[in-house]
């Protein structure tokens, strides 16, 4: 498969979004290595895209994945706003996209082993949250945003900042993509 993987946001963000981008870039690197080791081709944004402002970087990522005609695209995020759950967000337009979100959400259920009270909401359509997300709306292939937890919830943040946090998150994304690909 040809798989698109991108960290959410860009290097030109500030504060907590910059922390999120830095964390997700680390996860992106790990996911890319795992997917390549499994025999997949991977498309990730070149560093020049991450040097753009947030909105321009988002548009460049969707254009990159559309032009390369990837089989699926995943944008990595960490949530904020006081929750304690993991979720994989998808667009409702295709069964394959919904299936990708379901497979990506499945391994996120393992996170409760790392911190008590960590819930997994599973796969949810963007409308569940009242959102309209450009990454999902403007990509031509099954696309998902992963949010394995909340950067402002102390137990989640402690895990994300640990040496194993980015590796575990990358392995969850890799496993979800492999499960989805096996079902095609």
C-alpha positions in Angstrom: 0.0 0.0 0.0 0.9 3.6 -0.4 0.2 5.4 2.8 0.2 9.1 3.7 1.2 10.0 7.3 1.4 13.6 8.6 1.8 15.3 11.9 -1.0 17.8 12.6 -0.3 21.5 12.5 3.1 22.9 11.5 6.4 24.1 13.1 5.1 27.7 12.9 2.6 27.1 15.7 3.2 28.2 19.3 2.6 27.0 22.8 0.8 23.7 23.3 0.3 23.3 19.6 4.0 23.4 19.1 4.4 20.7 21.7 1.7 18.7 19.9 3.4 19.2 16.5 6.8 18.1 18.0 5.3 15.0 19.6 3.4 14.1 16.4 6.5 14.5 14.2 8.2 12.0 16.5 5.3 9.6 16.1 5.3 10.2 12.3 8.9 9.2 12.1 8.3 6.0 14.0 5.2 5.1 12.0 7.1 5.7 8.8 9.8 3.3 9.8 7.3 0.6 10.9 5.3 0.8 7.7 8.4 0.7 5.5 9.7 -2.3 7.5 6.3 -4.0 6.7 6.8 -3.4 3.0 4.6 -0.4 2.5 5.5 2.8 0.6 5.0 5.9 2.8 4.4 9.5 1.8 5.2 12.1 4.5 5.3 15.9 4.0 8.7 17.3 3.2 10.1 19.7 5.9 9.3 22.7 3.7 5.5 22.0 4.2 6.0 22.0 8.0 7.7 25.4 7.7 4.4 27.0 6.4 1.8 28.6 8.6 -0.7 26.1 10.0 -3.5 26.7 7.4 -1.1 26.6 4.4 0.6 23.5 5.7 -2.8 21.8 6.0 -3.7 22.6 2.5 -0.2 21.4 1.3 -0.6 18.1 3.1 -4.0 17.4 1.5 -2.7 18.4 -1.9 0.4 16.1 -1.5 -1.6 13.1 -0.5 -4.2 13.7 -3.3 -1.5 14.2 -5.9 0.4 11.1 -4.9 -2.9 9.1 -4.8 -2.2 7.4 -1.5 -4.4 4.5 -0.5 -5.1 6.1 2.9 -4.0 9.1 4.9 -3.6 9.6 8.6 -3.0 12.9 10.3 -1.7 12.6 13.9 -2.9 14.9 16.6 -3.3 15.1 20.4 -6.5 16.5 21.7 -7.0 19.3 24.2 -9.9 20.7 26.2 -10.2 18.6 29.3 -11.1 15.1 28.1 -9.6 11.7 29.0 -10.3 9.6 25.9 -8.7 8.4 22.6 -10.6 8.7 19.3 -10.1 8.2 15.6 -12.1 10.8 13.6 -13.3 10.1 10.1 -15.5 11.5 7.4 -18.8 9.6 6.8 -18.5 9.6 3.0 -17.0 6.2 2.6 -17.2 2.8 4.2 -13.5 2.3 3.7 -12.7 5.5 5.6 -15.0 4.4 8.4 -13.3 1.0 8.5 -9.9 2.6 8.6 -11.0 4.7 11.6 -12.4 1.6 13.3 -9.1 -0.3 12.9 -7.0 2.7 14.1 -9.3 3.1 17.1 -9.0 -0.5 18.1 -5.3 -0.5 19.3 -5.9 2.8 21.1 -7.9 0.8 23.6 -4.6 -0.5 24.9 -3.8 2.9 26.4 -5.9 2.2 29.4 -3.1 -0.2 30.4 -0.8 2.7 30.8 -3.0 5.1 32.8 -6.2 4.3 34.7 -9.3 6.1 33.5 -8.1 6.4 29.9 -11.2 5.8 27.8 -11.4 4.8 24.1 -14.3 6.4 22.3 -13.5 4.4 19.2 -14.1 5.7 15.7 -16.4 8.7 15.4 -17.5 10.7 12.4 -16.4 14.4 12.5 -20.1 15.4 12.8 -20.2 13.6 16.2 -18.1 16.5 17.5 -19.8 19.2 15.4 -16.6 19.6 13.4 -15.9 20.0 9.7 -12.2 19.2 9.3 -10.3 20.2 6.2 -8.0 17.2 6.3 -10.9 14.8 6.1 -13.0 16.9 3.7 -10.3 17.7 1.2 -8.6 14.4 0.8 -9.7 12.0 -1.9 -8.9 8.7 -0.1 -10.0 7.2 3.2 -8.6 9.6 5.8 -8.5 9.7 9.6 -7.3 12.0 12.3 -6.0 10.2 15.3 -6.2 11.7 18.8 -4.8 9.1 21.3 -5.4 11.4 24.3 -5.4 14.9 25.8 -2.2 17.0 26.1 -3.9 18.9 29.0 -4.8 15.9 31.0 -1.8 15.3 33.4 -1.8 11.5 33.2 -2.0 11.5 29.4 0.7 14.2 29.1 3.0 12.3 31.4 2.7 9.2 29.2 3.2 11.2 25.9 6.3 12.8 27.4 7.8 9.5 28.4 10.3 7.6 26.3 7.7 5.0 25.3 4.8 7.4 24.6 5.6 8.2 21.0 6.7 4.6 20.2 3.4 3.2 21.6 1.4 5.7 19.7 3.3 4.9 16.5 2.8 1.2 17.0 -1.0 1.7 17.4 -1.2 3.6 14.1 0.9 1.0 12.4 -1.2 -1.9 13.7 -4.5 -0.1 12.8 -3.3 0.4 9.2 -2.1 -3.2 8.9 -5.5 -4.4 10.2 -7.3 -2.2 7.7 -5.1 -3.3 4.8 -5.6 -7.0 5.7 -9.4 -6.5 5.4 -9.2 -5.0 1.9 
